[in-house]
Amino acid sequence: MEDYAPERLNPNREIPLTGRTVRDFWAWGFSDVLTNISRAVFAEWIVGSALDAVNGIRPVWEYYDLDYAGAKIEVKSMAHLQNWKRPERVQNSFDITATGASFPVEPEAAPGPDTQYYYEAEKKRRAGVYVFAIYAEREPTRLDPLDLEAWEFLVLSTPELERHFGSQDSVALSRIEAVTKAVGYEDLRARVDEALEHQSSNS
């Protein structure tokens, strides 16, 4: 395992003995994008695609979701339409808990199962920008999470987030909408750049 380094898979690669490919596995395992886990990963990919930050593989070992030109981006997601029936009174909210984090003992070490880490216990928000990605479609007959026209994005730098919401662990969608305007996919990168400028000026 010492030499283990995950690489981007070729979707056409055949999986021995099965007669099937990596693409077949992905289609089987991840076609239901509205499950909570798959939607979260898809939302990260959408944001990363807008930022041209999905050319490698998803950084599952890191304390952030995306690395954009050296800046750390945290992506939170929700959908008005679910593939399961939830109680009507459930409030749409996001987890914004400050956390500790693990870091490689050797700063240049590539993340992986054999990398040695130390834990920094101080609780803080470690990304520079938060992107709240909402699949906003409300009409079941138009359900298609791959339609990016139906997604909205609310962006806040961490200083902005903390100025409005302090140290609270969660925040309602309605409260975020009250302090920043949603943008579509085409304007997402410019909005993140703007938030990063705000983050830098407050660091």
N, CA, C and O of each residue as an XYZ file, in Angstrom:
812
protein
N       0.805     -1.210      0.000
C       0.000      0.000      0.000
C       0.845      1.271      0.000
O       0.327      2.359     -0.251
N       2.149      1.141      0.281
C       2.974      2.335      0.380
C       3.005      3.128     -0.919
O       3.152      4.350     -0.897
N       2.866      2.441     -2.050
C       2.934      3.109     -3.338
C       1.549      3.449     -3.891
O       1.419      3.866     -5.042
N       0.514      3.269     -3.061
C      -0.843      3.518     -3.545
C      -1.046      4.994     -3.846
O      -0.816      5.850     -2.992
N      -1.474      5.281     -5.054
C      -1.783      6.651     -5.456
C      -2.985      6.593     -6.387
O      -2.842      6.203     -7.546
N      -4.174      6.974     -5.905
C      -5.369      6.872     -6.745
C      -5.248      7.747     -7.980
O      -4.756      8.873     -7.920
N      -5.704      7.208     -9.095
C      -5.659      7.937    -10.356
C      -7.043      7.987    -10.970
O      -7.915      7.181    -10.643
N      -7.230      8.923    -11.845
C      -8.497      9.081    -12.551
C      -8.738      7.863    -13.436
O      -7.894      7.516    -14.262
N      -9.886      7.216    -13.264
C     -10.190      6.005    -14.021
C     -10.652      6.327    -15.433
O     -11.303      7.343    -15.677
N     -10.303      5.446    -16.352
C     -10.810      5.514    -17.716
C     -12.183      4.844    -17.733
O     -12.278      3.663    -17.400
N     -13.246      5.553    -18.107
C     -14.587      4.956    -18.073
C     -14.733      3.749    -18.987
O     -15.630      2.929    -18.789
N     -13.867      3.631    -19.983
C     -13.953      2.496    -20.915
C     -13.112      1.301    -20.470
O     -13.088      0.275    -21.151
N     -12.438      1.421    -19.358
C     -11.606      0.313    -18.878
C     -12.481     -0.878    -18.505
O     -13.472     -0.730    -17.789
N     -12.115     -2.039    -18.986
C     -12.870     -3.246    -18.664
C     -12.508     -3.742    -17.276
O     -11.347     -3.694    -16.870
N     -13.511     -4.219    -16.553
C     -13.305     -4.811    -15.239
C     -13.213     -6.315    -15.427
O     -14.199     -6.938    -15.819
N     -12.049     -6.925    -15.157
C     -11.815     -8.340    -15.468
C     -12.901     -9.255    -14.923
O     -13.418     -9.061    -13.823
N     -13.228    -10.254    -15.724
C     -14.173    -11.329    -15.410
C     -15.633    -10.916    -15.520
O     -16.503    -11.778    -15.636
N     -15.927     -9.605    -15.485
C     -17.328     -9.174    -15.491
C     -17.885     -8.964    -16.890
O     -19.097     -9.037    -17.090
N     -17.006     -8.701    -17.867
C     -17.476     -8.331    -19.195
C     -18.064     -6.940    -19.230
O     -18.753     -6.574    -20.182
N     -17.792     -6.156    -18.187
C     -18.339     -4.809    -18.088
C     -17.210     -3.802    -17.853
O     -16.058     -4.172    -17.624
N     -17.574     -2.526    -17.915
C     -16.568     -1.475    -17.820
C     -16.778     -0.610    -16.583
O     -17.779     -0.740    -15.878
N     -15.819      0.271    -16.336
C     -15.955      1.256    -15.267
C     -17.204      2.101    -15.482
O     -17.894      2.447    -14.523
N     -17.495      2.434    -16.734
C     -18.703      3.212    -17.042
C     -19.955      2.475    -16.573
O     -20.874      3.095    -16.037
N     -20.000      1.158    -16.771
C     -21.145      0.362    -16.317
C     -21.297      0.450    -14.794
O     -22.405      0.593    -14.277
N     -20.169      0.361    -14.090
C     -20.204      0.461    -12.630
C     -20.736      1.823    -12.198
O     -21.602      1.906    -11.328
N     -20.221      2.888    -12.802
C     -20.674      4.228    -12.436
C     -22.163      4.413    -12.703
O     -22.879      4.991    -11.885
N     -22.629      3.917    -13.858
C     -24.046      4.066    -14.203
C     -24.925      3.314    -13.205
O     -26.008      3.779    -12.847
N     -24.451      2.149    -12.759
C     -25.214      1.361    -11.788
C     -25.214      2.019    -10.419
O     -26.255      2.089     -9.766
N     -24.067      2.499     -9.979
C     -23.927      2.978     -8.613
C     -24.334      4.410     -8.375
O     -24.667      4.775     -7.248
N     -24.317      5.253     -9.431
C     -24.469      6.681     -9.186
C     -25.502      7.364    -10.080
O     -25.516      8.591    -10.178
N     -26.369      6.585    -10.733
C     -27.362      7.204    -11.611
C     -28.434      7.970    -10.840
O     -28.992      8.939    -11.356
N     -28.724      7.550     -9.620
C     -29.741      8.262     -8.838
C     -29.077      9.445     -8.146
O     -28.662      9.349     -6.992
N     -28.982     10.555     -8.858
C     -28.258     11.721     -8.364
C     -28.971     12.388     -7.192
O     -28.356     13.182     -6.481
N     -30.257     12.086     -6.970
C     -30.986     12.748     -5.899
C     -30.850     12.072     -4.542
O     -31.408     12.572     -3.565
N     -30.126     10.946     -4.438
C     -29.829     10.449     -3.099
C     -28.925     11.484     -2.423
O     -28.160     12.178     -3.092
N     -29.018     11.579     -1.111
C     -28.273     12.628     -0.418
C     -26.771     12.552     -0.679
O     -26.124     13.578     -0.888
N     -26.221     11.347     -0.666
C     -24.779     11.198     -0.855
C     -24.384     11.538     -2.288
O     -23.450     12.309     -2.509
N     -25.097     10.963     -3.269
C     -24.746     11.220     -4.670
C     -24.965     12.681     -5.040
O     -24.173     13.255     -5.787
N     -26.036     13.291     -4.522
C     -26.290     14.702     -4.830
C     -25.176     15.583     -4.295
O     -24.778     16.543     -4.953
N     -24.667     15.270     -3.107
C     -23.582     16.070     -2.531
C     -22.339     16.006     -3.407
O     -21.689     17.023     -3.653
N     -22.013     14.808     -3.876
C     -20.843     14.661     -4.743
C     -21.084     15.350     -6.077
O     -20.186     16.004     -6.607
N     -22.291     15.210     -6.627
C     -22.612     15.856     -7.895
C     -22.536     17.374     -7.768
O     -22.042     18.053     -8.667
N     -23.026     17.903     -6.650
C     -22.958     19.355     -6.434
C     -21.507     19.827     -6.388
O     -21.174     20.869     -6.950
N     -20.647     19.063     -5.719
C     -19.224     19.411     -5.706
C     -18.668     19.420     -7.130
O     -17.891     20.300     -7.500
N     -19.079     18.430     -7.921
C     -18.586     18.342     -9.298
C     -19.094     19.513    -10.145
O     -18.344     20.069    -10.947
N     -20.366     19.887     -9.968
C     -20.910     21.029    -10.717
C     -20.095     22.287    -10.407
O     -19.650     22.989    -11.315
N     -19.907     22.560     -9.118
C     -19.156     23.754     -8.722
C     -17.725     23.662     -9.243
O     -17.192     24.632     -9.781
N     -17.106     22.493     -9.081
C     -15.752     22.310     -9.574
C     -15.648     22.462    -11.075
O     -14.647     22.965    -11.585
N     -16.684     22.028    -11.791
C     -16.706     22.178    -13.244
C     -16.728     23.651    -13.632
O     -16.029     24.067    -14.556
N     -17.534     24.439    -12.921
C     -17.588     25.881    -13.194
C     -16.241     26.542    -12.922
O     -15.874     27.515    -13.581
N     -15.510     26.005    -11.947
C     -14.224     26.585    -11.565
C     -13.043     25.923    -12.275
O     -11.891     26.285    -12.037
N     -13.330     24.956    -13.144
C     -12.279     24.175    -13.803
C     -11.359     23.548    -12.762
O     -10.134     23.605    -12.872
N     -11.985     22.944    -11.739
C     -11.237     22.372    -10.616
C     -11.551     20.889    -10.418
O     -11.440     20.374     -9.305
N     -11.939     20.207    -11.488
C     -12.260     18.777    -11.370
C     -11.448     17.953    -12.367
O     -11.945     16.973    -12.922
N     -10.214     18.351    -12.587
C      -9.388     17.648    -13.571
C      -8.664     16.441    -12.990
O      -8.182     15.587    -13.735
N      -8.585     16.366    -11.672
C      -7.963     15.211    -11.036
C      -9.024     14.261    -10.526
O      -9.911     13.849    -11.274
N      -8.935     13.906     -9.231
C      -9.972     13.101     -8.599
C     -10.438     13.815     -7.335
O      -9.740     14.680     -6.805
N     -11.605     13.450     -6.868
C     -12.216     14.110     -5.715
C     -11.326     13.942     -4.473
O     -10.907     12.827     -4.164
N     -11.034     15.044     -3.757
C     -10.124     14.980     -2.609
C     -10.805     14.502     -1.331
O     -11.052     15.293     -0.421
N     -11.109     13.199     -1.265
C     -11.869     12.673     -0.132
C     -11.081     12.685      1.171
O     -11.677     12.563      2.241
N      -9.777     12.826      1.115
C      -8.973     12.813      2.331
C      -8.757     14.210      2.907
O      -8.124     14.359      3.952
N      -9.273     15.218      2.243
C      -8.997     16.585      2.662
C     -10.133     17.150      3.521
O     -11.209     16.559      3.606
N      -9.882     18.293      4.154
C     -10.858     18.957      5.011
C     -11.692     19.963      4.229
O     -12.456     20.723      4.823
N     -11.555     19.979      2.905
C     -12.311     20.882      2.042
C     -12.790     20.070      0.847
O     -12.392     18.917      0.678
N     -13.638     20.663      0.019
C     -14.204     19.929     -1.114
C     -13.463     20.179     -2.419
O     -13.295     19.260     -3.221
N     -13.019     21.413     -2.643
C     -12.369     21.761     -3.902
C     -11.167     22.657     -3.648
O     -11.167     23.493     -2.744
N     -10.149     22.461     -4.468
C      -8.979     23.345     -4.458
C      -9.051     24.166     -5.741
O      -8.899     23.637     -6.842
N      -9.284     25.460     -5.583
C      -9.429     26.347     -6.729
C      -8.304     27.368     -6.703
O      -8.347     28.334     -5.942
N      -7.303     27.148     -7.536
C      -6.156     28.057     -7.618
C      -5.543     28.299     -6.241
O      -5.154     29.419     -5.910
N      -5.463     27.233     -5.442
C      -4.883     27.336     -4.107
C      -5.863     27.741     -3.029
O      -5.528     27.684     -1.846
N      -7.054     28.145     -3.399
C      -8.089     28.509     -2.426
C      -8.942     27.282     -2.112
O      -9.193     26.451     -2.985
N      -9.382     27.177     -0.870
C     -10.180     26.035     -0.438
C     -11.668     26.401     -0.489
O     -12.096     27.420      0.052
N     -12.434     25.541     -1.153
C     -13.866     25.782     -1.348
C     -14.658     24.680     -0.647
O     -14.353     23.497     -0.803
N     -15.660     25.065      0.114
C     -16.570     24.117      0.753
C     -17.915     24.181      0.030
O     -18.460     25.266     -0.172
N     -18.450     23.027     -0.358
C     -19.718     22.969     -1.091
C     -20.762     22.270     -0.230
O     -20.530     21.166      0.263
N     -21.901     22.909     -0.052
C     -23.043     22.321      0.645
C     -24.200     22.254     -0.347
O     -24.350     23.135     -1.193
N     -25.014     21.212     -0.241
C     -26.085     21.068     -1.233
C     -27.410     20.686     -0.590
O     -27.463     20.159      0.521
N     -28.467     20.969     -1.324
C     -29.814     20.534     -0.955
C     -30.668     20.519     -2.212
O     -30.278     21.070     -3.242
N     -31.839     19.888     -2.126
C     -32.777     19.856     -3.246
C     -34.187     20.014     -2.715
O     -34.539     19.439     -1.685
N     -34.994     20.796     -3.418
C     -36.392     20.934     -3.021
C     -37.164     19.652     -3.300
O     -38.105     19.322     -2.578
N     -36.773     18.937     -4.332
C     -37.386     17.643     -4.641
C     -36.434     16.541     -4.193
O     -35.237     16.594     -4.476
N     -36.966     15.548     -3.495
C     -36.167     14.434     -3.004
C     -36.673     13.134     -3.632
O     -37.783     13.075     -4.161
N     -35.840     12.100     -3.564
C     -36.300     10.791     -4.026
C     -36.875      9.975     -2.872
O     -37.090      8.770     -2.995
N     -37.119     10.649     -1.751
C     -37.775     10.036     -0.598
C     -38.718     11.072     -0.005
O     -38.481     12.275     -0.122
N     -39.770     10.611      0.620
C     -40.775     11.533      1.178
C     -40.336     11.960      2.564
O     -40.199     11.133      3.465
N     -40.117     13.254      2.730
C     -39.708     13.759      4.030
C     -40.851     14.536      4.666
O     -41.751     14.992      3.960
N     -40.834     14.697      5.989
C     -41.899     15.455      6.647
C     -41.981     16.877      6.100
O     -40.957     17.510      5.842
N     -43.192     17.369      5.927
C     -43.391     18.684      5.322
C     -42.782     19.810      6.150
O     -42.418     20.851      5.603
N     -42.669     19.615      7.454
C     -42.186     20.690      8.318
C     -40.658     20.731      8.419
O     -40.112     21.604      9.093
N     -39.973     19.816      7.771
C     -38.513     19.824      7.827
C     -37.995     21.096      7.169
O     -38.367     21.420      6.042
N     -37.139     21.807      7.879
C     -36.606     23.063      7.367
C     -35.378     22.798      6.498
O     -34.533     21.971      6.842
N     -35.286     23.504      5.374
C     -34.105     23.402      4.530
C     -32.954     24.152      5.196
O     -33.012     25.371      5.355
N     -31.923     23.432      5.579
C     -30.804     24.063      6.268
C     -29.496     23.378      5.888
O     -29.488     22.295      5.304
N     -28.401     24.030      6.232
C     -27.064     23.537      5.897
C     -26.205     23.451      7.151
O     -26.322     24.273      8.060
N     -25.355     22.460      7.182
C     -24.383     22.305      8.263
C     -23.194     23.229      7.987
O     -22.547     23.117      6.946
N     -22.908     24.134      8.913
C     -21.755     25.033      8.762
C     -20.860     24.942      9.994
O     -20.216     25.918     10.377
N     -20.825     23.758     10.612
C     -20.081     23.567     11.847
C     -18.592     23.815     11.656
O     -17.996     23.348     10.686
N     -18.003     24.545     12.577
C     -16.548     24.672     12.614
C     -15.966     23.353     13.111
O     -16.539     22.725     14.001
N     -14.848     22.930     12.555
C     -14.292     21.622     12.883
C     -12.787     21.685     13.105
O     -12.120     22.647     12.725
N     -12.277     20.638     13.725
C     -10.846     20.391     13.718
C     -10.485     19.792     12.367
O     -11.354     19.598     11.516
N      -9.213     19.501     12.173
C      -8.798     18.938     10.891
C      -7.491     18.177     11.050
O      -6.689     18.456     11.940
N      -7.300     17.207     10.162
C      -6.063     16.440     10.130
C      -5.177     16.938      8.992
O      -5.661     17.272      7.911
N      -3.874     16.981      9.255
C      -2.913     17.438      8.264
C      -1.750     16.451      8.174
O      -1.384     15.844      9.181
N      -1.168     16.282      6.996
C      -0.021     15.366      6.870
C       1.145     15.821      7.747
O       1.444     17.012      7.838
N       1.797     14.849      8.391
C       2.988     15.164      9.178
C       4.058     15.765      8.273
O       4.755     16.705      8.653
N       4.176     15.206      7.075
C       5.061     15.766      6.065
C       4.197     16.580      5.105
O       3.421     15.995      4.349
N       4.305     17.906      5.110
C       3.383     18.769      4.347
C       3.269     18.420      2.873
O       2.211     18.631      2.280
N       4.331     17.888      2.261
C       4.295     17.590      0.835
C       3.764     16.195      0.532
O       3.664     15.811     -0.634
N       3.422     15.436      1.565
C       2.970     14.063      1.358
C       1.631     14.046      0.639
O       0.739     14.837      0.948
N       1.496     13.133     -0.327
C       0.224     12.983     -1.030
C      -0.783     12.311     -0.111
O      -0.438     11.345      0.569
N      -2.037     12.804     -0.071
C      -3.049     12.166      0.769
C      -3.238     10.705      0.376
O      -3.208     10.369     -0.808
N      -3.431      9.843      1.360
C      -3.635      8.422      1.083
C      -3.699      7.628      2.366
O      -3.439      8.170      3.441
N      -4.039      6.355      2.277
C      -4.238      5.538      3.482
C      -2.978      5.326      4.311
O      -3.077      5.005      5.495
N      -1.798      5.497      3.724
C      -0.555      5.293      4.476
C       0.104      6.600      4.899
O       1.167      6.582      5.519
N      -0.508      7.723      4.575
C       0.046      9.011      4.968
C      -0.174      9.229      6.462
O      -1.272      8.991      6.967
N       0.844      9.672      7.161
C       0.725      9.951      8.585
C       0.195     11.371      8.784
O       0.635     12.315      8.129
N      -0.761     11.495      9.704
C      -1.418     12.766      9.948
C      -1.304     13.176     11.412
O      -1.113     12.334     12.289
N      -1.422     14.462     11.662
C      -1.613     14.952     13.017
C      -2.938     15.706     13.043
O      -3.392     16.214     12.017
N      -3.549     15.776     14.213
C      -4.871     16.388     14.336
C      -4.758     17.751     14.994
O      -4.168     17.890     16.066
N      -5.328     18.756     14.342
C      -5.403     20.097     14.911
C      -6.790     20.269     15.513
O      -7.787     20.309     14.792
N      -6.848     20.369     16.827
C      -8.125     20.325     17.534
C      -8.898     21.640     17.487
O     -10.105     21.650     17.727
N      -8.225     22.747     17.183
C      -8.922     24.036     17.157
C     -10.091     23.986     16.185
O      -9.932     23.600     15.027
N     -11.254     24.375     16.659
C     -12.456     24.358     15.832
C     -12.563     25.663     15.046
O     -12.647     26.743     15.631
N     -12.558     25.556     13.728
C     -12.750     26.727     12.888
C     -13.224     26.303     11.507
O     -13.134     25.133     11.136
N     -13.725     27.262     10.762
C     -14.124     26.996      9.378
C     -12.881     27.176      8.511
O     -12.271     28.244      8.499
N     -12.521     26.139      7.801
C     -11.198     26.078      7.200
C     -11.165     26.419      5.714
O     -10.093     26.668      5.163
N     -12.311     26.433      5.069
C     -12.356     26.849      3.668
C     -12.469     28.371      3.598
O     -12.935     29.009      4.542
N     -12.044     28.940      2.488
C     -12.137     30.381      2.316
C     -13.486     30.836      1.809
O     -13.902     31.968      2.052
N     -14.184     29.934      1.091
C     -15.470     30.271      0.490
C     -16.428     29.097      0.644
O     -16.040     27.939      0.495
N     -17.690     29.414      0.947
C     -18.759     28.413      1.001
C     -19.680     28.625     -0.199
O     -20.116     29.743     -0.473
N     -19.966     27.532     -0.909
C     -20.927     27.566     -2.004
C     -22.102     26.671     -1.608
O     -21.923     25.478     -1.364
N     -23.286     27.242     -1.546
C     -24.506     26.510     -1.226
C     -25.231     26.234     -2.547
O     -25.769     27.143     -3.180
N     -25.233     24.973     -2.942
C     -25.791     24.571     -4.241
C     -27.186     23.996     -4.027
O     -27.365     23.041     -3.270
N     -28.166     24.581     -4.695
C     -29.557     24.169     -4.498
C     -30.156     23.699     -5.814
O     -30.194     24.442     -6.795
N     -30.628     22.439     -5.821
C     -31.433     22.003     -6.962
C     -32.829     22.554     -6.721
O     -33.568     22.040     -5.881
N     -33.195     23.609     -7.463
C     -34.345     24.438     -7.123
C     -35.653     24.013     -7.788
O     -36.694     24.617     -7.528
N     -35.623     22.993     -8.634
C     -36.855     22.555     -9.297
C     -37.872     22.077     -8.263
O     -37.529     21.336     -7.342
N     -39.137     22.510     -8.422
C     -40.200     22.112     -7.496
C     -41.307     21.322     -8.175
O     -42.207     20.813     -7.506
N     -41.251     21.215     -9.496
C     -42.287     20.507    -10.244
C     -41.809     19.084    -10.548
O     -40.871     18.909    -11.326
N     -42.441     18.058     -9.947
C     -41.979     16.679    -10.144
C     -41.937     16.238    -11.601
O     -41.103     15.408    -11.963
N     -42.808     16.767    -12.438
C     -42.816     16.336    -13.843
C     -41.596     16.841    -14.603
O     -41.302     16.352    -15.694
N     -40.885     17.812    -14.040
C     -39.676     18.346    -14.685
C     -38.400     17.891    -13.972
O     -37.328     18.461    -14.174
N     -38.528     16.870    -13.147
C     -37.398     16.406    -12.352
C     -36.245     15.937    -13.242
O     -36.378     14.960    -13.979
N     -35.125     16.636    -13.167
C     -33.915     16.253    -13.906
C     -32.726     16.993    -13.295
O     -32.414     18.106    -13.720
N     -32.057     16.395    -12.305
C     -30.958     17.094    -11.633
C     -29.762     17.386    -12.536
O     -28.875     18.147    -12.151
N     -29.723     16.792    -13.736
C     -28.641     17.108    -14.664
C     -28.907     18.403    -15.435
O     -28.030     18.894    -16.144
N     -30.100     18.947    -15.299
C     -30.437     20.225    -15.930
C     -29.874     21.357    -15.083
O     -30.479     21.740    -14.082
N     -28.743     21.886    -15.466
C     -28.091     22.899    -14.643
C     -28.852     24.224    -14.603
O     -28.594     25.066    -13.743
N     -29.796     24.408    -15.541
C     -30.633     25.602    -15.486
C     -31.501     25.607    -14.225
O     -31.979     26.660    -13.801
N     -31.703     24.429    -13.628
C     -32.560     24.324    -12.447
C     -31.771     24.431    -11.141
O     -32.347     24.296    -10.062
N     -30.475     24.669    -11.226
C     -29.648     24.816    -10.025
C     -29.380     26.294     -9.734
O     -29.235     27.110    -10.643
N     -29.320     26.607     -8.454
C     -28.964     27.950     -7.997
C     -27.805     27.844     -7.014
O     -27.639     26.827     -6.341
N     -27.010     28.900     -6.938
C     -25.819     28.870     -6.093
C     -25.731     30.153     -5.266
O     -25.769     31.263     -5.797
N     -25.615     29.968     -3.970
C     -25.434     31.069     -3.035
C     -24.000     30.993     -2.521
O     -23.571     29.950     -2.029
N     -23.265     32.084     -2.632
C     -21.826     32.081     -2.340
C     -21.510     33.102     -1.255
O     -21.925     34.259     -1.330
N     -20.767     32.653     -0.245
C     -20.317     33.542      0.819
C     -18.865     33.232      1.156
O     -18.487     32.067      1.285
N     -18.054     34.272      1.297
C     -16.733     34.054      1.865
C     -16.900     33.681      3.331
O     -17.927     33.991      3.935
N     -15.913     33.028      3.902
C     -16.011     32.650      5.308
C     -16.155     33.874      6.218
O     -16.942     33.819      7.163
N     -15.425     34.991      5.977
C     -15.690     36.178      6.810
C     -17.135     36.665      6.723
O     -17.710     37.085      7.727
N     -17.727     36.610      5.519
C     -19.129     37.023      5.377
C     -20.038     36.067      6.152
O     -20.957     36.495      6.849
N     -19.768     34.771      6.019
C     -20.572     33.757      6.706
C     -20.543     33.986      8.210
O     -21.579     33.940      8.873
N     -19.356     34.233      8.741
C     -19.226     34.398     10.190
C     -19.778     35.740     10.658
O     -20.257     35.855     11.786
N     -19.716     36.732      9.815
C     -20.296     38.028     10.192
C     -21.813     37.924     10.357
O     -22.398     38.536     11.251
N     -22.435     37.140      9.479
C     -23.897     37.017      9.533
C     -24.370     35.944     10.509
O     -25.415     36.104     11.140
N     -23.613     34.845     10.643
C     -24.130     33.685     11.374
C     -23.251     33.229     12.530
O     -23.553     32.239     13.197
N     -22.172     33.949     12.762
C     -21.359     33.682     13.938
C     -20.876     32.251     14.030
O     -20.409     31.679     13.045
N     -20.989     31.672     15.216
C     -20.468     30.332     15.458
C     -21.546     29.251     15.409
O     -21.303     28.121     15.832
N     -22.727     29.580     14.900
C     -23.788     28.577     14.878
C     -23.407     27.404     13.981
O     -22.621     27.550     13.046
N     -23.978     26.238     14.283
C     -23.610     25.006     13.594
C     -24.395     24.766     12.309
O     -23.951     24.019     11.438
N     -25.552     25.393     12.191
C     -26.358     25.223     10.981
C     -27.048     26.537     10.662
O     -27.186     27.416     11.512
N     -27.476     26.643      9.413
C     -28.150     27.873      9.000
C     -29.235     27.508      7.993
O     -29.030     26.663      7.121
N     -30.383     28.151      8.122
C     -31.509     27.888      7.223
C     -31.248     28.517      5.856
O     -30.624     29.573      5.750
N     -31.732     27.854      4.826
C     -31.620     28.390      3.476
C     -32.185     29.797      3.399
O     -31.587     30.666      2.764
N     -33.319     30.038      4.030
C     -33.960     31.350      3.957
C     -33.069     32.453      4.521
O     -33.120     33.590      4.050
N     -32.254     32.130      5.522
C     -31.373     33.141      6.114
C     -30.199     33.450      5.180
O     -29.746     34.592      5.104
N     -29.716     32.440      4.478
C     -28.644     32.693      3.508
C     -29.188     33.530      2.362
O     -28.528     34.460      1.898
N     -30.388     33.200      1.905
C     -31.003     33.956      0.810
C     -31.230     35.416      1.200
O     -31.306     36.284      0.330
N     -31.338     35.694      2.500
C     -31.570     37.064      2.951
C     -30.307     37.923      2.898
O     -30.389     39.150      2.950
N     -29.128     37.277      2.794
C     -27.885     38.060      2.840
C     -27.073     37.990      1.553
O     -26.100     38.729      1.404
N     -27.448     37.122      0.624
C     -26.729     37.068     -0.646
C     -27.666     36.604     -1.751
O     -28.611     35.856     -1.502
N     -27.400     37.046     -2.957
C     -28.271     36.741     -4.095
C     -27.790     35.485     -4.810
O     -26.592     35.308     -5.027
N     -28.721     34.621     -5.173
C     -28.383     33.401     -5.902
C     -27.941     33.726     -7.323
O     -28.434     34.673     -7.936
N     -27.014     32.939     -7.834
C     -26.566     33.073     -9.217
C     -26.730     31.728     -9.905
O     -26.839     30.691     -9.250
N     -26.746     31.758    -11.243
C     -26.799     30.540    -12.021
C     -25.401     30.011    -12.301
O     -24.402     30.618    -11.916
N     -25.347     28.871    -12.975
C     -24.071     28.223    -13.253
C     -23.116     29.141    -14.017
O     -21.922     29.177    -13.721
N     -23.634     29.877    -14.991
C     -22.782     30.709    -15.842
C     -22.072     31.808    -15.057
O     -20.987     32.239    -15.447
N     -22.671     32.269    -13.951
C     -22.099     33.362    -13.173
C     -21.388     32.882    -11.909
O     -20.897     33.693    -11.123
N     -21.333     31.574    -11.716
C     -20.816     31.039    -10.462
C     -19.331     31.348    -10.272
O     -18.918     31.743     -9.182
N     -18.536     31.175    -11.311
C     -17.098     31.395    -11.159
C     -16.784     32.843    -10.780
O     -15.952     33.098     -9.910
N     -17.455     33.782    -11.439
C     -17.229     35.196    -11.126
C     -17.629     35.503     -9.689
O     -16.972     36.293     -9.010
N     -18.708     34.877     -9.228
C     -19.158     35.121     -7.854
C     -18.177     34.535     -6.843
O     -17.930     35.141     -5.800
N     -17.616     33.362     -7.139
C     -16.610     32.775     -6.249
C     -15.360     33.649     -6.221
O     -14.781     33.871     -5.157
N     -14.940     34.147     -7.388
C     -13.775     35.038     -7.435
C     -14.007     36.282     -6.571
O     -13.112     36.741     -5.862
N     -15.212     36.808     -6.648
C     -15.557     37.987     -5.845
C     -15.485     37.669     -4.358
O     -14.977     38.467     -3.570
N     -15.995     36.496     -3.975
C     -15.959     36.089     -2.570
C     -14.535     35.868     -2.091
O     -14.206     36.179     -0.947
N     -13.685     35.328     -2.967
C     -12.288     35.114     -2.596
C     -11.576     36.446     -2.387
O     -10.731     36.561     -1.499
N     -11.905     37.446     -3.188
C     -11.340     38.777     -2.969
C     -11.756     39.323     -1.605
O     -10.959     39.944     -0.902
N     -13.011     39.083     -1.246
C     -13.504     39.531      0.052
C     -12.793     38.776      1.171
O     -12.455     39.357      2.202
N     -12.569     37.474      0.961
C     -11.880     36.675      1.973
C     -10.454     37.158      2.175
O      -9.968     37.242      3.303
N      -9.783     37.478      1.061
C      -8.398     37.942      1.136
C      -8.288     39.287      1.847
O      -7.356     39.517      2.618
N      -9.237     40.166      1.584
C      -9.189     41.504      2.192
C      -9.487     41.460      3.679
O      -9.230     42.430      4.393
N     -10.036     40.323      4.161
C     -10.358     40.203      5.594
C      -9.413     39.246      6.301
O      -9.615     38.951      7.479
N      -8.381     38.749      5.613
C      -7.457     37.799      6.232
C      -6.281     38.514      6.876
O      -5.403     37.867      7.446
